[in-house]
Amino acid sequence: MGSRRNPMCKHRSVSRRRDAIVAAVILTPMILWWVVVSGIPLVFGFGLGFFEWKVVTNPPTFVGLENFITFFTDASYLRDLWRTIWIGLSSTGITVICGLLVSLLLNSRIKGKGVFRTIWYLPAVTSTVAITQVIAILLVPGQGINGWLLSIGKEQIVLETSFSQSVAAILLFSLWRGVGPNAILWLAGLQSIDPVLYEAAAIDGADRLRQFFHITLPGLKPMATYVIIQGIIASLQIYEPVAFITHGGPNHETRVLTLRILEDAYTNFNFGMAGASGLVLALLIFGGSLGYYFASTRRGKEESV
Amino acid sequence: MSNPCFRPHRPSIKTVAYRILAYLILGLGGFLMLYPLIFIVMSSFFSAAEYNAAQIGFFPIPNAPTWSNIKALFFVGTDKNMIYYYRNSILRTLYGTLNAVLTSLLAGYVFSRLRFRGREGLFLFFLSTTMFPTVFSIMPTYLMLYRFPFAGGNMVFTGGHGIYDSALVYVILNGPVINIMGTFLVKQTLQSMPESLEEAARIDGANRATVIFRIVMPMIRAVLGYIAIINAIGLWNDWQVPFFFTRSTKLQTVASALSRMTRYMSTEGLIPNYPGMMTLSLMLVVPSAIIFFIFQKNIVQGLMSAGIKG
């Protein structure tokens, strides 16, 4: 476009203004709709944390930062927060590593890669509600897994009484669901590494192991950043597996923040704390995203040097 | 390669062993991935009587497989609600997916091809709103729907129950809202494509609409397909919106019907009607599995390219 080359040309501002009008025409209905559907609830939820509102009929009263102070001083909230973080980190860690291993296998010279990819990705599109029912059936005392355990003389798995079993169930379910997409993302990363590098290394006498550590892993760094942060952000918001498998665990011991928020809102009618907890969770996610932003831009600077 | 010096080299023991290991892990793991679905299919064909009598192992193969569970969902009983569940699921999924694709196409075009002040800032703003977890907005959304002015007996903001528990809930919540993920993908895809075709069309006098729908849309078919599938599957499996924002049985979707059944069972403390729930799960899982298998290539490719762009 000639106007781009000659900054003195008036075309640019005219076409800019025209663009702005078209943009406004297209975006305004969507933005308005967004404001109603997401914007208002967001603002409302945002503000909710600064009020105390315990019963639907009593009007909310402004209490400033009191809810947040409660959050960070109340032991049960801190426990829920800590739980959310370490369950999120463990689940991401396990899933990401297994995903990497599976992707290495998928990238090797085997037949039926497409079939395997499809099968491994399938859990990600299933409904959590449906699958958790299967888990419930398999753990009915005397049936399924428990029946088998009894028959070989071991103790049954009873999620309602064991914290470690409950956590294991949550982590295993997240792994089952997440390995597929993770593996596929890693696969994309693997395939973006220039094969010339491998050939050069082989000529120089590097064996497979050295190639892995010096070519594969560094080449996967960008994808690793994405996969890890994206996994952490998603797992901080974990809700359905916990809600449907352990219902918050034996005695609220696996209650994560999302569950706590809903419990505060719908069972205790403590809307103020629900809002505050939600805001804290949002800040955590924001922190994670910022971390990703810095990690990926720093990497960009390294590459340009 | 007809090079006479080329000798087909026999794979070493290490390579063969590695390959066998790969098949083993991928195969066994793959089986585990499929296992819950296999379980759902098999246990749907148990009659309630046989289910209670028999010992369910890992492979519940019914001795007397029966269609009665499936028939019961559709035909038996006072409430033939299954039809409503399916109708609502299908309509909602189609409506929401159409909106998602449309808005992603339009907004993605705007944010990549149109230049105006504040473009990047606006985009970042919407991107940042995805930071908030969905549970965060359930309660405020509920209040907003309940107090929706001039609807459902409401004067301005008080009185009745707004649009809670009406079909309008779906119309509004799944309408043409800005879809950030889709917009992002379309934007990234367009940014890596040359504008020449579009410019040529505009020089020939085409208006924006023609450019967007006749030229750009076919260009980014794959990405739009990916957006459509991801949204469709998400909508099909979504149980939270009907669960929290509606109450009547006739407005439920297959997913929320299942979640209500689950919730009901655990709060009432009854012995759950597992075969019934398995059958409902089957109804829920089968259509999404079918769609998935048909479009899996698109999904996998879309995910891979989204990861690279992300």
HADDOCK unambig.tbl for C-alpha pairs under 7 A between the chains (distance, minus, plus):
assign (segid A and resid 16 and name CA) (segid B and resid 115 and name CA) 5.91 0.50 0.50
assign (segid A and resid 16 and name CA) (segid B and resid 116 and name CA) 5.73 0.50 0.50
assign (segid A and resid 19 and name CA) (segid B and resid 114 and name CA) 5.37 0.50 0.50
assign (segid A and resid 19 and name CA) (segid B and resid 115 and name CA) 5.89 0.50 0.50
assign (segid A and resid 19 and name CA) (segid B and resid 116 and name CA) 6.26 0.50 0.50
assign (segid A and resid 20 and name CA) (segid B and resid 115 and name CA) 6.86 0.50 0.50
assign (segid A and resid 20 and name CA) (segid B and resid 116 and name CA) 5.05 0.50 0.50
assign (segid A and resid 23 and name CA) (segid B and resid 110 and name CA) 5.74 0.50 0.50
assign (segid A and resid 23 and name CA) (segid B and resid 114 and name CA) 6.84 0.50 0.50
assign (segid A and resid 27 and name CA) (segid B and resid 107 and name CA) 6.66 0.50 0.50
assign (segid A and resid 30 and name CA) (segid B and resid 176 and name CA) 5.97 0.50 0.50
assign (segid A and resid 30 and name CA) (segid B and resid 177 and name CA) 5.27 0.50 0.50
assign (segid A and resid 30 and name CA) (segid B and resid 178 and name CA) 5.61 0.50 0.50
assign (segid A and resid 31 and name CA) (segid B and resid 178 and name CA) 6.52 0.50 0.50
assign (segid A and resid 33 and name CA) (segid B and resid 176 and name CA) 6.77 0.50 0.50
assign (segid A and resid 33 and name CA) (segid B and resid 177 and name CA) 5.43 0.50 0.50
assign (segid A and resid 34 and name CA) (segid B and resid 177 and name CA) 4.88 0.50 0.50
assign (segid A and resid 34 and name CA) (segid B and resid 178 and name CA) 5.98 0.50 0.50
assign (segid A and resid 37 and name CA) (segid B and resid 173 and name CA) 5.86 0.50 0.50
assign (segid A and resid 41 and name CA) (segid B and resid 137 and name CA) 5.71 0.50 0.50
assign (segid A and resid 41 and name CA) (segid B and resid 140 and name CA) 4.74 0.50 0.50
assign (segid A and resid 41 and name CA) (segid B and resid 141 and name CA) 5.15 0.50 0.50
assign (segid A and resid 41 and name CA) (segid B and resid 144 and name CA) 6.93 0.50 0.50
assign (segid A and resid 42 and name CA) (segid B and resid 137 and name CA) 6.10 0.50 0.50
assign (segid A and resid 44 and name CA) (segid B and resid 140 and name CA) 6.09 0.50 0.50
assign (segid A and resid 45 and name CA) (segid B and resid 136 and name CA) 6.60 0.50 0.50
assign (segid A and resid 45 and name CA) (segid B and resid 137 and name CA) 6.24 0.50 0.50
assign (segid A and resid 45 and name CA) (segid B and resid 140 and name CA) 5.73 0.50 0.50
assign (segid A and resid 105 and name CA) (segid B and resid 22 and name CA) 5.44 0.50 0.50
assign (segid A and resid 110 and name CA) (segid B and resid 19 and name CA) 6.73 0.50 0.50
assign (segid A and resid 116 and name CA) (segid B and resid 26 and name CA) 6.79 0.50 0.50
assign (segid A and resid 116 and name CA) (segid B and resid 30 and name CA) 6.78 0.50 0.50
assign (segid A and resid 118 and name CA) (segid B and resid 296 and name CA) 6.45 0.50 0.50
assign (segid A and resid 119 and name CA) (segid B and resid 30 and name CA) 5.82 0.50 0.50
assign (segid A and resid 119 and name CA) (segid B and resid 33 and name CA) 6.85 0.50 0.50
assign (segid A and resid 120 and name CA) (segid B and resid 30 and name CA) 5.66 0.50 0.50
assign (segid A and resid 120 and name CA) (segid B and resid 33 and name CA) 6.11 0.50 0.50
assign (segid A and resid 123 and name CA) (segid B and resid 33 and name CA) 6.20 0.50 0.50
assign (segid A and resid 125 and name CA) (segid B and resid 233 and name CA) 6.65 0.50 0.50
assign (segid A and resid 126 and name CA) (segid B and resid 285 and name CA) 6.31 0.50 0.50
assign (segid A and resid 127 and name CA) (segid B and resid 237 and name CA) 5.37 0.50 0.50
assign (segid A and resid 127 and name CA) (segid B and resid 285 and name CA) 6.77 0.50 0.50
assign (segid A and resid 129 and name CA) (segid B and resid 259 and name CA) 6.37 0.50 0.50
assign (segid A and resid 130 and name CA) (segid B and resid 281 and name CA) 5.08 0.50 0.50
assign (segid A and resid 131 and name CA) (segid B and resid 36 and name CA) 6.39 0.50 0.50
assign (segid A and resid 134 and name CA) (segid B and resid 36 and name CA) 6.40 0.50 0.50
assign (segid A and resid 143 and name CA) (segid B and resid 55 and name CA) 6.08 0.50 0.50
assign (segid A and resid 143 and name CA) (segid B and resid 56 and name CA) 5.31 0.50 0.50
assign (segid A and resid 143 and name CA) (segid B and resid 57 and name CA) 6.35 0.50 0.50
assign (segid A and resid 144 and name CA) (segid B and resid 56 and name CA) 5.41 0.50 0.50
assign (segid A and resid 144 and name CA) (segid B and resid 57 and name CA) 4.46 0.50 0.50
assign (segid A and resid 144 and name CA) (segid B and resid 58 and name CA) 5.41 0.50 0.50
assign (segid A and resid 145 and name CA) (segid B and resid 58 and name CA) 6.95 0.50 0.50
assign (segid A and resid 176 and name CA) (segid B and resid 33 and name CA) 6.73 0.50 0.50
assign (segid A and resid 184 and name CA) (segid B and resid 304 and name CA) 6.47 0.50 0.50
assign (segid A and resid 185 and name CA) (segid B and resid 303 and name CA) 6.94 0.50 0.50
assign (segid A and resid 185 and name CA) (segid B and resid 304 and name CA) 5.46 0.50 0.50
assign (segid A and resid 185 and name CA) (segid B and resid 307 and name CA) 5.94 0.50 0.50
assign (segid A and resid 188 and name CA) (segid B and resid 304 and name CA) 5.18 0.50 0.50
assign (segid A and resid 226 and name CA) (segid B and resid 310 and name CA) 6.72 0.50 0.50
assign (segid A and resid 237 and name CA) (segid B and resid 133 and name CA) 6.39 0.50 0.50
assign (segid A and resid 258 and name CA) (segid B and resid 135 and name CA) 6.39 0.50 0.50
assign (segid A and resid 278 and name CA) (segid B and resid 136 and name CA) 5.22 0.50 0.50
assign (segid A and resid 282 and name CA) (segid B and resid 131 and name CA) 5.82 0.50 0.50
assign (segid A and resid 282 and name CA) (segid B and resid 132 and name CA) 4.86 0.50 0.50
assign (segid A and resid 282 and name CA) (segid B and resid 133 and name CA) 6.35 0.50 0.50
assign (segid A and resid 285 and name CA) (segid B and resid 131 and name CA) 5.97 0.50 0.50
assign (segid A and resid 286 and name CA) (segid B and resid 131 and name CA) 5.89 0.50 0.50
